[in-house]
């Protein structure tokens, strides 16, 4: 289908509609970059995971991860209604 992105989770395919995908991508691209950067920092010891964990989580929340979860949940709910 045009204008749909397929996502595979737990062996099942569900789709984000185009508007959800656009919004999701705009938010999650930055979150993904931040997570990747901080993961390396935590692993290499350049960031102290114990001291910075709460700030790490707060930053991700501040980047609007809740909206990303809502988009994924809506797509999963549509899948379940089939």
C-alpha positions, -999 to +999 in steps of 0.1 A: +000+000+000+013+035-008+016+059+021+021+031+046+052+020+064+053-016+077+069-024+110+077-059+123+073-065+160+072-099+177+069-115+143+038-095+134+035-067+108+016-035+115+016-002+098+020+034+106-001+056+083+018+083+064+010+111+088+020+090+118+052+079+101+062+115+092+056+127+128+072+096+143+103+100+121+106+137+129+107+129+166+124+095+168+154+103+145+168+127+172+159+102+200+177+074+182+208+095+177+208+106+213+204+070+225+232+057+202+255+085+214+248+079+251+250+042+248+286+045+235+294+070+262+280+047+289+299+017+274+332+035+272+329+051+306+330+086+293+296+090+309+287+075+343+256+055+338+248+055+375+251+092+379+235+102+346+208+076+341+180+098+354+191+127+332+193+103+302+157+091+308+145+127+314+161+138+282+144+111+262+111+120+278+117+156+270+123+147+234+087+134+233+091+097+233+055+095+246+043+106+211+063+079+195+048+053+218+013+067+210+019+063+172+032+028+176+003+019+199-022+032+175-007+012+147-007-020+168-043-014+179-054-011+143-035-044+136-053-061+165-087-049+152-083-068+119 
